[in-house]
Every structure is written in C-alpha cells, then in structure tokens.
C-alpha cells in the first residue's frame, strides 16, 4: 500500500506500519516491522483481551466486584471505576464518569492474577501472546502501559480481533460496543469529549472530535493509541485494521500526522475495492 509510505514523512527516528484485512490478508507493510517498540497504552487492548479470556474460562465474571467499592471488572475495563488516572485514589462513584485510568488496569491485572493464581504478565503470555504466535511481545510491568511489541506481532493481534479464534465473537462484539453510553470525559491528548465512548478495553471513535483516527474513519472504529507514539485501529466498515509504531513520544507531531495518514489508508482501501 502506497499510503503506508507516508510514515517516511513523520518526524520520528523509527516508524513501521501495516494494514491487515478482516479476512487476515496482509495488504501492506512499511518500515522495520520486526523492530520492538514500547507500546505505552496500546498495551491495554492486549491486557483487556487476556481479561476476556479469563472471563470465558470462568476465572472471573464481568460484573463481579473489582477495584473500588461498587466497581466491577466491567467498570475497570471501561474506565468507569472512578479511579484516578495514575493514582489508586477514587475520584467519582463507579459508572458516573469516564475517567481514563492506568490505575484501573493495574487493579484489573492484580484481580485476574489473584483469580487465576498466575502473575498477570504470564497470564497474558499464555492466554494471548503464545496462542497468536506473538513471540516478540512482552508485558513486564504495568498492564496499562509496559508492553513492548512489533508491527508483525500486532498484525496477528489485529487479525484475531477481526476474526476471533481465542474468544467467542460475541464477546469481542461486546468489547467493541459502548459500555455506559453517554458518559463524558477527557480523551488524553485530545481533550474533553461528550460522549467519551469506550468498550471493554477498546476506545470507540463514534463522533469524537478531535480524534487520533481519520476524518473518514467510521464511527464504529475502535482501538487505542499510546503516549509512545503508537496506535492500532480497527474499522469494521472498512474491513481492515492498521498498526503504526514509532519511537517518538506522542505530541503535536502525531495529532498533525496521524489523521491524514489514516484518511490516506482508508482512501486506498476504498479505491482497491
């Protein structure tokens, strides 16, 4: 795909990108796709997927208590537990505000580790990474932000999410559907959003503006971006997913570069059909 070459214009030391369709076909890559990049918050979808495996295995229930009083596993996955961004401090009653929370994912990881009697990084490896052949991916540390991976590995994950083998497709559909609709909140880097819709570990584009995806991205688009200059989006209407990883921290360069990049990818996808 010629559009992927736009990463050459990004003001970053290293970048790699790829597009994979809903039938698992790799449409194109650009850059060093085997290079390992820190994922920052793109770690969260991997952690969430492992949590959903634990749910399907019966180790946890989505609506069982977890985190602050009144909070559940579902609240933690959907950033509605009331926990602060990076502190284990309650700032709102569960289910009332969309408070993006690294602390919430850390509580989630601890909860699943206790339920499964397996350290959460090891559980992620057994439940998600190993079955998908993601041999270059590690999650040592916080389940909110300490993953390291490659474009090659995240293409495998993006293909899985589009056509699930590790989970029941109905579970993945729930994960990409809005939990607690209508809640307002701040999308880090992009300001206040009303509503600030989220699924189970995946951010949902809907009508958010400004946003890190494209102006032409469908409202159904879901995924995540990371403060290490990384993103993964899946657009069910386009029938494809895109991964882009860099080694420059998110900033104004990303808000300027990512949207036209995604629009170019989507335009090329549309023109090829």
C-alpha positions as CSV (number, residue, x, y, z in Angstrom):
1,X,0.0,0.0,0.0
2,X,1.5,3.3,-1.1
3,X,-0.3,5.2,1.7
4,X,1.9,3.5,4.3
5,X,4.9,5.2,2.9
6,X,3.6,8.4,4.4
7,X,5.3,7.4,7.7
8,X,8.6,8.4,6.0
9,X,7.5,12.0,6.4
10,X,6.8,11.6,10.2
11,X,9.4,13.5,12.4
12,X,10.4,10.3,14.2
13,X,13.6,8.3,14.4
14,X,12.0,5.0,13.6
15,X,8.5,4.0,12.4
16,X,6.8,1.0,11.0
17,X,3.2,0.3,9.9
18,X,0.9,-2.3,8.4
19,X,-2.6,-2.9,7.3
20,X,-4.4,-6.3,7.7
21,X,-7.9,-7.0,6.4
22,X,-10.8,-8.7,8.2
23,X,-10.0,-12.0,6.3
24,X,-6.4,-11.9,7.6
25,X,-4.8,-10.7,4.4
26,X,-1.7,-8.5,5.0
27,X,-2.3,-5.7,2.4
28,X,1.0,-3.9,3.0
29,X,3.8,-3.0,5.4
30,X,6.4,-0.2,5.6
31,X,9.4,0.2,7.8
32,X,11.1,-2.3,10.2
33,X,8.1,-4.4,11.1
34,X,10.2,-6.7,13.3
35,X,11.6,-3.8,15.4
36,X,10.4,-3.9,19.0
37,X,8.8,-0.7,20.2
38,X,7.4,0.3,23.6
39,X,3.6,0.3,23.2
40,X,2.6,2.6,26.1
41,X,-1.2,2.4,26.3
42,X,-1.6,0.2,23.2
43,X,-0.7,-2.4,25.9
44,X,-4.3,-2.0,27.2
45,X,-6.1,-3.9,24.4
46,X,-3.7,-6.8,24.9
47,X,-4.4,-6.8,28.7
48,X,-8.1,-6.5,28.0
49,X,-8.1,-9.4,25.7
50,X,-6.5,-11.5,28.3
51,X,-9.1,-10.4,30.8
52,X,-11.8,-11.5,28.4
53,X,-10.1,-14.9,28.1
54,X,-10.2,-15.2,31.9
55,X,-13.9,-14.3,31.7
56,X,-14.6,-17.0,29.1
57,X,-12.6,-19.5,31.1
58,X,-14.8,-18.8,34.1
59,X,-12.0,-17.4,36.2
60,X,-13.8,-14.0,36.6
61,X,-17.2,-12.5,35.8
62,X,-17.5,-9.1,34.1
63,X,-19.9,-7.9,36.8
64,X,-18.1,-9.3,39.9
65,X,-16.7,-6.7,42.4
66,X,-13.2,-5.5,41.5
67,X,-11.5,-2.2,42.5
68,X,-13.2,0.5,44.5
69,X,-16.4,-0.2,46.3
70,X,-19.2,-0.6,43.8
71,X,-16.8,-1.2,40.9
72,X,-16.7,-4.3,38.8
73,X,-14.3,-5.9,36.2
74,X,-16.5,-4.3,33.6
75,X,-16.0,-0.8,35.2
76,X,-12.3,-1.3,35.2
77,X,-12.2,-2.3,31.5
78,X,-14.4,0.6,30.5
79,X,-12.6,3.3,32.6
80,X,-15.7,3.9,34.7
81,X,-14.4,2.6,38.1
82,X,-13.9,6.1,39.4
83,X,-10.1,5.6,39.9
84,X,-7.8,8.5,39.1
85,X,-5.5,8.5,36.1
86,X,-2.3,7.3,37.7
87,X,-3.3,7.0,41.4
88,X,-5.2,4.4,43.3
89,X,-7.5,7.2,44.5
90,X,-11.3,7.3,43.9
91,X,-12.5,10.5,42.3
92,X,-16.0,9.6,41.3
93,X,-18.7,6.9,42.0
94,X,-18.4,3.9,39.7
95,X,-20.3,4.2,36.4
96,X,-20.8,8.0,36.6
97,X,-17.8,9.4,34.7
98,X,-15.3,8.2,32.0
99,X,-12.1,8.7,33.9
100,X,-9.3,7.2,31.8
101,X,-7.2,5.3,34.4
102,X,-3.9,3.5,34.2
103,X,-4.5,2.6,37.9
104,X,-7.7,0.9,36.9
105,X,-5.9,-1.5,34.6
106,X,-3.3,-2.2,37.2
107,X,-6.1,-3.1,39.7
108,X,-7.6,-5.3,36.9
109,X,-4.3,-7.1,36.4
110,X,-4.0,-7.8,40.1
111,X,-7.6,-9.0,40.3
112,X,-7.1,-11.5,37.5
113,X,-3.7,-12.7,38.9
114,X,-5.4,-13.5,42.2
115,X,-8.4,-15.2,40.5
116,X,-6.1,-17.4,38.2
117,X,-3.2,-17.7,40.6
118,X,-0.9,-16.7,37.7
119,X,1.0,-13.5,37.6
120,X,-0.8,-11.3,35.1
121,X,2.2,-10.8,32.6
122,X,2.4,-14.6,32.5
123,X,-1.3,-15.0,32.1
124,X,-1.2,-12.6,29.1
125,X,1.5,-14.6,27.6
126,X,-0.4,-17.9,28.0
127,X,-3.8,-16.6,27.1
128,X,-3.0,-14.3,24.1
129,X,0.6,-13.9,23.1
130,X,1.6,-17.6,22.8
131,X,-1.5,-18.8,21.0
132,X,-1.2,-16.0,18.4
133,X,2.5,-16.5,17.8
134,X,3.3,-13.1,19.2
135,X,6.9,-14.2,20.1
136,X,8.4,-10.7,20.1
137,X,5.9,-9.2,22.5
138,X,6.3,-8.9,26.3
139,X,4.3,-7.3,29.0
140,X,6.6,-7.0,32.0
141,X,5.2,-4.5,34.5
142,X,2.1,-2.4,34.3
143,X,-0.8,-3.9,32.2
144,X,-1.7,-0.3,31.4
145,X,1.5,0.7,29.6
146,X,4.5,-1.5,29.8
147,X,4.0,-3.7,26.7
148,X,6.7,-4.0,24.1
149,X,5.9,-5.4,20.6
150,X,6.4,-5.3,16.9
151,X,4.2,-4.4,14.0
152,X,4.4,-8.0,12.9
153,X,3.0,-9.2,16.2
154,X,0.3,-6.6,16.4
155,X,-0.9,-7.5,12.9
156,X,-1.5,-11.0,14.4
157,X,-3.5,-9.5,17.2
158,X,-5.5,-7.2,14.8
159,X,-6.3,-10.2,12.7
160,X,-7.5,-12.1,15.8
161,X,-9.8,-9.3,16.9
162,X,-11.4,-9.0,13.5
163,X,-12.0,-12.8,13.2
164,X,-11.7,-14.2,16.8
165,X,-10.3,-17.6,17.5
166,X,-9.3,-17.2,21.1
167,X,-12.7,-15.7,22.1
168,X,-16.3,-16.1,21.2
169,X,-17.1,-13.5,18.5
170,X,-20.0,-12.3,20.7
171,X,-17.5,-11.4,23.5
172,X,-15.4,-9.4,21.1
173,X,-18.5,-7.7,19.7
174,X,-19.3,-6.7,23.3
175,X,-15.8,-5.4,23.8
176,X,-16.2,-3.1,20.8
177,X,-19.6,-1.8,21.9
178,X,-20.1,1.2,24.2
179,X,-20.2,0.4,28.0
180,X,-22.2,3.0,30.0
181,X,-23.3,5.1,27.0
182,X,-23.4,8.9,27.2
183,X,-20.6,9.4,29.8
184,X,-18.4,12.5,29.3
185,X,-14.7,12.5,29.8
186,X,-11.2,13.5,28.6
187,X,-9.5,11.6,25.9
188,X,-5.8,12.1,26.7
189,X,-4.1,14.3,24.2
190,X,-7.4,15.3,22.5
191,X,-9.4,17.0,25.3
192,X,-12.9,16.8,26.6
193,X,-15.3,14.6,24.7
194,X,-19.1,14.3,25.0
195,X,-19.7,11.5,25.0
196,X,-16.3,9.8,25.6
197,X,-17.3,6.3,24.5
198,X,-15.4,3.2,25.4
199,X,-15.9,-0.5,25.2
200,X,-14.1,-3.2,27.2
201,X,-10.5,-2.1,26.8
202,X,-11.0,-0.6,23.4
203,X,-11.7,3.1,22.7
204,X,-14.6,3.7,20.3
205,X,-14.4,6.5,17.9
206,X,-18.1,7.4,17.5
207,X,-18.5,11.1,16.9
208,X,-15.4,12.3,18.8
209,X,-13.7,15.4,17.6
210,X,-10.8,15.9,17.5
211,X,-9.6,12.3,17.3
212,X,-6.5,10.3,16.5
213,X,-8.1,8.3,13.7
214,X,-9.2,9.7,10.4
215,X,-11.9,12.2,9.4
216,X,-13.2,9.4,7.2
217,X,-13.0,6.7,9.9
218,X,-16.3,5.1,10.6
219,X,-18.0,5.8,13.9
220,X,-17.6,2.0,14.6
221,X,-13.8,2.3,14.5
222,X,-12.2,1.1,17.7
223,X,-8.7,0.6,19.1
224,X,-6.1,2.5,21.1
225,X,-3.2,4.9,20.9
226,X,-0.2,5.2,23.1
227,X,1.9,8.0,24.5
228,X,5.0,6.4,23.0
229,X,3.7,7.4,19.5
230,X,1.8,4.2,18.7
231,X,-1.6,3.2,17.6
232,X,-3.8,0.4,16.5
233,X,-7.3,0.9,14.9
234,X,-9.8,-1.5,13.5
235,X,-12.5,-0.1,11.2
236,X,-15.3,-2.7,10.8
237,X,-16.9,-0.7,7.9
238,X,-13.6,-0.6,6.0
239,X,-13.0,-4.2,6.9
240,X,-9.4,-3.6,7.9
241,X,-7.0,-2.7,10.8
242,X,-3.9,-0.5,10.8
243,X,-0.9,-0.7,13.2
244,X,1.6,2.1,13.4
245,X,4.5,2.1,15.9
246,X,7.2,4.8,16.4
247,X,9.9,5.6,18.9
248,X,8.9,9.3,19.5
249,X,6.6,10.3,22.3
250,X,3.1,11.4,21.3
251,X,2.8,15.2,20.8
252,X,1.7,17.8,18.3
253,X,3.5,15.9,15.5
254,X,1.2,13.0,16.0
255,X,-2.0,15.0,16.1
256,X,-0.9,16.6,12.8
257,X,0.3,13.4,11.1
258,X,-2.0,10.6,12.1
259,X,-5.3,11.8,10.8
260,X,-4.2,12.4,7.2
261,X,-2.3,9.1,7.3
262,X,-5.4,7.2,8.3
263,X,-7.5,9.0,5.7
264,X,-5.0,8.1,3.0
265,X,-5.0,4.4,4.1
266,X,-8.8,4.4,4.1
267,X,-9.0,6.1,0.6
268,X,-6.6,3.5,-0.8
269,X,-8.6,0.7,0.7
270,X,-11.8,2.1,-0.8
271,X,-10.2,2.6,-4.2
272,X,-9.0,-1.1,-4.3
273,X,-12.5,-2.5,-4.0
